[in-house]
Amino acid sequence: MPLNDKAISISTAVMCFFGVAAVSGIRGVSSFACCKRALAAAVIMYIATLLVVKIINAILINAMVNSQMNQHKGTANDSGN
């Protein structure tokens, strides 16, 4: 079963946004700069997480397909003997 890529990406981006905003706020950065940095980090994190989850899904689906193919080959060979 593939992972839900958008939900994972949105959750990660939101956590990144608030994390960067908190760090920027603690360091004394102006509100506008803090917002810009947090937004940029969230967008980058969303895109990166989306790509990573899609790659993981492709690997998982490929492994599941190969497993099913091997099972069918095994049953076909057993029934033919």
Secondary structure as GFF3:
##gff-version 3
##sequence-region A 1 81
A	DSSP	alpha_helix	5	26	.	.	.	ID=ss1
A	DSSP	alpha_helix	31	80	.	.	.	ID=ss2
###
